Amino acid sequence: MTNRRIENALVNGNMGPEFAKTTEITDSLEGIVLSKEGKEPQKEIVFVTDEEMADVLDETVRYNILQTLRKGVEDTLTTKTIDEESGDTIIRQKVVKRNVLSVVEIVRQSPECCIQGEEITKNQVYHHLPILIKYGYVIKYGTVTKGKRSTDYYRRTSKGFLLTTGAWGTEEKRIREKLEGFTDKMLETFNLDVSKENREELLELSVKRAQMQYKWRTKIAEMVNLDIATKETLSMYEMLLDYYSVGSKEYMDAIYRIREILFPEG
């Protein structure tokens, strides 16, 4: 059983403000020979509506490999230009995040990215990478050869994945684990005064709401034009899902009760 996050845990592709994102070949990848797949642009978002594909991530090591590839490693990007007037060579270098990693780098970075800081072993990476490649989560990006040594590098096929099916959407324990921290943070951030009893009811209703929406997530996701799906598509998707959900009386009853708990004065 995995500790995989719920709904859009894999979607967030932010690298943090201290590093620039880049799709250029960084200094460490100089001389890389790209694979056929590596020459294709990385997608922004992929909606996973196939249950078999979703279940591939119902395994902690595979999930953690994807998370490690998402976070990436620090690298440098050096550019050289010629000053037209003086003819001098101007060299500029900036720190960037590289999301194309070798097996060794995946292993080395894994404690920072994995659930509970677990380290992925090299044998685990070699075992699980082919599965992630087979189901379209990862590609072999290219190969760097230095002397007699060749190193393969891997990249996610998409910056984000949104799972709309699979075991994660039905198990109350998984959903509750996700919502507990989120709910507490929301109550604190917005200074919402909720009693211990009402907090428990709020959590139960939130879990129920998530389980109900789960039944409709794939239906809406299958309507997405994947050729033009972007991060903005996620907002549209959630909006349409909300519109569809209000057709259920049971769903709306839960929403109204949640509103009463959060805003008792109306």
Buried (B, 14 or more C-beta within 10 A) or exposed (E): EBBBBBBBBBBEBEBEEEBEBBEEBBEBBEEBEBBEBBEEEBBBBBBBBBEEBBBBBBBBBBBBBBBBBBBBBBBEBEEEEEEEEEEEEEEEEEEBBBBBBBBEBBBBBBBEBBEEEBEBEEEBBEEBBEBBBEBBBBBBBBBBEEEEEEBBBBBBBBBBBBBBBBBBBEEEEBBBEBBBEEBEEBBEEEEBEBEEEBBEBBBBBBBBBBBBBBEBBBEBBEEBEEEEBEEEBBEEBBEBBEEBBEEBEEBEEBBEBBEEBBEEEE
